[in-house]
């Protein structure tokens, strides 16, 4: 198990480029196969976008923090925001007929389909993502 690397950004969607660069550097430093990069980045970018828009409500005074570490054969990623949290037990299924045309609500569904495990902590202010990488 490794010590987590921690990366802070402001609640600005433009910061996603910095997140991508941080993740690329993490992959390089840890000699991880790039065949996993897009899948991991998609999950992290969805989580960060949710934290910026829904958690921190685009408040530039609030930060989003990413913790990432390698644990055996998987990545453990946490995305923290400074929002009020949310009731993650009441998420709508974006694939059912009444929600299919909604413009939001697909990010968590995408993350669930790509990650091996998603766990919400601290009343929904932290999303923990586990992804097998080896």
C-alpha positions as MATLAB code, in Angstrom:
seq = 'XXXXXXXXXXXXXXXXXXXXXXXXXXXXXXXXXXXXXXXXXXXXXXXXXXXXXXXXXXXXXXXXXXXXXXXXXXXXXXXXXXXXXXXXXXXXXXXXXXXXXXXXXXXXXXXXXXXXXXXXXXXXXXXXXXXXXX';
ca = [
       0.000    0.000    0.000;
       1.300    3.435   -0.878;
       0.885    6.787    0.812;
      -1.790    8.802   -0.997;
      -0.786   11.608   -3.293;
      -2.970   14.649   -2.697;
      -3.922   17.281   -5.265;
      -5.976   20.446   -4.597;
      -7.899   22.502   -7.144;
     -10.278   25.436   -7.050;
     -13.944   24.862   -7.891;
     -13.499   25.742  -11.551;
     -14.141   23.347  -14.446;
     -11.045   24.773  -16.171;
      -9.012   22.994  -13.472;
      -9.825   19.625  -15.082;
      -6.780   20.060  -17.326;
      -4.580   20.270  -14.241;
      -6.286   17.142  -12.874;
      -5.519   15.322  -16.130;
      -1.860   16.382  -15.951;
      -1.640   15.299  -12.304;
      -3.081   11.890  -13.185;
      -0.689   11.472  -16.150;
       2.245   12.231  -13.856;
       0.917    9.772  -11.269;
       0.702    7.050  -13.936;
       4.253    7.796  -15.101;
       5.773    7.875  -11.605;
       4.116    4.579  -10.702;
       4.735    2.843  -14.054;
       1.038    2.154  -14.554;
      -0.231    0.906  -17.887;
      -1.836    3.644  -19.965;
      -4.537    1.189  -21.048;
      -6.287    2.165  -17.789;
      -5.744    5.910  -18.051;
      -8.917    6.950  -19.915;
     -11.182    4.874  -17.693;
      -9.582    6.276  -14.525;
      -9.587    9.852  -15.822;
     -13.255    9.610  -16.854;
     -14.222    8.528  -13.327;
     -12.111   11.217  -11.679;
     -13.322   13.955  -14.031;
     -16.966   12.992  -13.414;
     -16.405   13.017   -9.640;
     -14.534   16.340   -9.760;
     -17.201   17.912  -11.979;
     -19.917   16.803   -9.552;
     -17.915   18.198   -6.630;
     -17.409   21.538   -8.371;
     -20.951   21.979   -9.697;
     -23.173   20.217   -7.163;
     -21.032   20.090   -4.014;
     -19.245   23.431   -4.036;
     -21.789   25.118   -6.337;
     -18.985   26.653   -8.468;
     -17.784   28.696   -5.474;
     -14.186   29.619   -6.326;
     -13.437   30.059   -2.619;
     -13.992   26.319   -2.133;
     -11.582   23.575   -3.080;
     -11.833   20.050   -4.398;
      -9.176   17.651   -3.155;
      -8.142   14.394   -4.814;
      -6.371   11.619   -2.904;
      -4.982    8.757   -4.968;
      -2.946    5.723   -4.004;
      -2.147    2.245   -5.172;
      -3.385   -0.545   -2.955;
      -2.303   -4.012   -4.146;
      -3.772   -4.330   -7.655;
      -6.135   -1.366   -7.623;
      -6.269    2.390   -7.383;
      -8.043    3.956   -4.444;
      -9.200    7.461   -5.284;
     -11.052    9.896   -3.052;
     -12.588   13.146   -4.262;
     -13.468   15.584   -1.463;
     -15.521   18.769   -1.724;
     -16.516   21.487    0.739;
     -20.237   21.395    0.005;
     -23.148   20.358    2.195;
     -23.215   16.748    1.012;
     -26.255   14.991   -0.411;
     -28.432   11.944    0.084;
     -26.732    9.497   -2.238;
     -29.338    6.844   -1.405;
     -31.971    8.788   -3.382;
     -30.231    8.960   -6.761;
     -32.478    8.605   -9.790;
     -31.673    5.921  -12.359;
     -30.828    7.811  -15.596;
     -31.662    4.759  -17.722;
     -35.375    4.544  -16.884;
     -37.869    6.046  -19.295;
     -38.877    9.102  -17.216;
     -35.208   10.156  -16.824;
     -33.794    9.219  -20.203;
     -34.027   12.758  -21.655;
     -32.671   14.523  -18.554;
     -29.493   16.450  -19.266;
     -27.979   15.621  -15.872;
     -27.677   12.584  -13.668;
     -25.509   10.346  -15.809;
     -22.102   10.959  -14.189;
     -22.631    8.699  -11.194;
     -24.116    6.017  -13.453;
     -21.020    6.213  -15.687;
     -18.694    5.965  -12.682;
     -20.607    2.952  -11.342;
     -20.223    1.192  -14.678;
     -16.450    1.839  -14.867;
     -15.321    1.494  -11.247;
     -15.125   -1.703   -9.268;
     -16.607    0.036   -6.239;
     -18.002    3.479   -5.334;
     -18.465    4.491   -1.713;
     -19.850    7.780   -0.399;
     -18.423    9.081    2.874;
     -18.974   12.114    5.095;
     -22.636   12.600    4.063;
     -21.734   12.544    0.371;
     -18.917   15.103    0.549;
     -16.373   12.394   -0.279;
     -16.567    9.857   -3.079;
     -14.215    6.888   -2.825;
     -13.533    5.073   -6.106;
     -11.795    1.695   -6.341;
     -10.544    0.568   -9.751;
      -8.541   -2.534  -10.628;
      -5.451   -1.602  -12.631;
      -3.366   -4.781  -12.872;
];
